[in-house]
Amino acid sequence: MSARRWKTYQPRDLRSALEGCKEYAREKHNLSVEGIAQRMGLADHWILYKYIQSGRMPLPLLIAYETVCGINLVSRWLAAATGKLLIDMPTGRKVGSEDIQELQQQLHAVTGLLMAFYAGSADADATLAGIQSALETLAWHRGNVQQHAQPQLEFSDHE
């Protein structure tokens, strides 16, 4: 998968989310399952193989797994499976023209997906993933605008 597809990839089940995290860690961070397990503090990497293969990982390990892998596919799946949107917490950062262009491209692409879907030539899963991604991006911008209306205090080092 390319970097662009990872950003919008929506796992279909927990096992594909776990597999996707592992694949992302391999592609982007050159981490094997052994390396992931070591960074998670697991004594035996075979247990991580078992968790991924069975699609059953203890909840306390999921955050560590996603953090080490560098992508939150399990969290994305959990949110989507319960009909929720998952968005990054807005930081109130300044938005540049490239951010708005990316939003416009994403909305244009999802409109194309919707037109193709209703014409019978697009896959429902791909269309839903595109809609989900566009909604998440719009929700992030909404939160960013809200942060702008309530500026946060800047801390300084006073002695």
C-alpha positions as CSV (number, residue, x, y, z in Angstrom):
1,M,0.0,0.0,0.0
2,S,1.2,3.5,-0.7
3,A,1.4,6.2,1.9
4,R,-1.7,7.8,0.5
5,R,-3.7,4.6,0.8
6,W,-2.6,4.0,4.4
7,K,-4.1,7.4,5.4
8,T,-7.5,6.4,4.2
9,Y,-7.4,2.6,4.7
10,Q,-10.3,1.3,6.7
11,P,-9.9,-2.3,8.0
12,R,-12.8,-4.6,7.5
13,D,-12.3,-6.5,10.8
14,L,-10.0,-6.7,13.8
15,R,-7.7,-9.2,12.3
16,S,-7.1,-7.1,9.1
17,A,-6.5,-4.1,11.4
18,L,-3.8,-6.0,13.3
19,E,-2.3,-7.3,10.1
20,G,-2.4,-3.8,8.6
21,C,-0.5,-2.3,11.6
22,K,2.1,-5.0,11.3
23,E,2.5,-4.3,7.5
24,Y,2.7,-0.6,8.0
25,A,5.4,-1.1,10.7
26,R,7.4,-3.2,8.2
27,E,7.0,-0.8,5.3
28,K,7.5,2.5,7.1
29,H,9.7,1.6,10.0
30,N,11.4,-1.5,8.8
31,L,10.1,-3.4,11.9
32,S,9.6,-7.1,12.0
33,V,7.1,-8.8,14.4
34,E,10.2,-9.6,16.6
35,G,11.1,-5.8,16.6
36,I,7.5,-4.8,17.4
37,A,7.2,-7.3,20.2
38,Q,10.6,-6.2,21.7
39,R,9.5,-2.5,21.6
40,M,6.2,-3.4,23.2
41,G,8.1,-5.2,26.0
42,L,6.8,-8.7,25.2
43,A,9.2,-11.4,26.3
44,D,8.3,-13.7,23.4
45,H,7.5,-12.5,19.9
46,W,5.5,-15.7,19.1
47,I,2.7,-14.5,21.4
48,L,2.4,-11.4,19.2
49,Y,2.1,-13.7,16.1
50,K,-0.6,-15.6,18.0
51,Y,-2.5,-12.3,18.8
52,I,-2.3,-11.1,15.2
53,Q,-3.3,-14.5,13.7
54,S,-6.2,-15.0,16.0
55,G,-7.4,-11.4,15.9
56,R,-7.5,-11.5,19.7
57,M,-5.1,-9.1,21.4
58,P,-5.6,-8.1,25.1
59,L,-7.0,-4.5,25.2
60,P,-4.1,-3.1,27.3
61,L,-1.7,-4.1,24.6
62,L,-3.6,-2.5,21.7
63,I,-2.4,1.1,22.4
64,A,1.2,-0.1,22.7
65,Y,0.9,-2.1,19.5
66,E,-0.5,0.9,17.5
67,T,2.1,3.2,19.0
68,V,5.0,1.0,18.1
69,C,3.6,0.3,14.6
70,G,3.0,4.0,14.0
71,I,-0.6,3.7,12.8
72,N,-4.0,3.4,14.5
73,L,-5.8,0.9,12.4
74,V,-7.3,-1.0,15.3
75,S,-8.8,2.2,16.7
76,R,-10.1,3.1,13.3
77,W,-11.8,-0.3,13.0
78,L,-13.3,0.0,16.6
79,A,-14.7,3.4,15.8
80,A,-16.2,2.5,12.4
81,A,-17.6,-0.8,13.8
82,T,-19.6,1.1,16.3
83,G,-20.7,3.8,13.8
84,K,-18.4,6.5,15.1
85,L,-15.9,8.8,13.5
86,L,-12.3,8.8,14.7
87,I,-10.5,12.1,14.3
88,D,-7.1,13.4,15.4
89,M,-7.3,15.9,18.2
90,P,-7.0,19.3,16.7
91,T,-3.9,21.2,17.9
92,G,-5.1,24.6,16.9
93,R,-2.2,24.7,14.4
94,K,-2.1,27.2,11.6
95,V,-3.5,25.7,8.4
96,G,-1.7,26.4,5.1
97,S,-3.0,26.5,1.6
98,E,-1.8,22.9,1.0
99,D,-4.1,21.7,3.8
100,I,-7.1,23.3,2.1
101,Q,-6.0,21.9,-1.3
102,E,-5.8,18.4,0.3
103,L,-9.3,18.8,1.8
104,Q,-10.6,19.9,-1.6
105,Q,-9.0,17.0,-3.4
106,Q,-10.4,14.6,-0.8
107,L,-13.9,16.0,-1.1
108,H,-13.7,15.9,-4.9
109,A,-12.5,12.3,-4.8
110,V,-15.3,11.2,-2.4
111,T,-17.9,12.9,-4.6
112,G,-16.6,10.9,-7.6
113,L,-16.8,7.7,-5.5
114,L,-20.4,8.5,-4.6
115,M,-21.3,9.2,-8.2
116,A,-19.6,6.0,-9.3
117,F,-21.3,4.0,-6.5
118,Y,-24.8,5.2,-7.4
119,A,-24.1,4.5,-11.0
120,G,-23.2,0.9,-10.0
121,S,-19.5,1.0,-10.8
122,A,-17.9,1.5,-7.4
123,D,-17.4,-0.8,-4.5
124,A,-19.4,-0.1,-1.3
125,D,-16.4,-0.6,1.0
126,A,-14.2,1.8,-1.0
127,T,-17.0,4.3,-1.1
128,L,-17.6,4.0,2.7
129,A,-13.9,4.4,3.4
130,G,-13.7,7.5,1.3
131,I,-16.7,9.0,3.0
132,Q,-15.3,8.1,6.4
133,S,-11.9,9.8,5.6
134,A,-13.6,12.9,4.2
135,L,-15.8,13.2,7.3
136,E,-12.8,12.8,9.6
137,T,-10.9,15.5,7.8
138,L,-13.8,17.9,7.9
139,A,-14.3,17.2,11.6
140,W,-10.7,17.9,12.2
141,H,-11.0,21.3,10.5
142,R,-14.1,22.0,12.5
143,G,-12.2,21.3,15.7
144,N,-9.3,23.4,14.5
145,V,-11.6,26.3,13.9
146,Q,-13.1,25.8,17.4
147,Q,-9.6,25.8,18.9
148,H,-9.0,29.1,17.1
149,A,-12.0,30.7,18.8
150,Q,-10.7,29.6,22.2
151,P,-6.9,30.2,22.0
152,Q,-4.8,28.3,24.5
153,L,-2.4,30.0,26.8
154,E,1.2,30.1,25.8
155,F,3.5,29.0,28.6
156,S,6.8,30.8,29.1
157,D,9.8,30.0,31.3
158,H,9.6,32.6,34.1
159,E,12.0,32.2,36.9
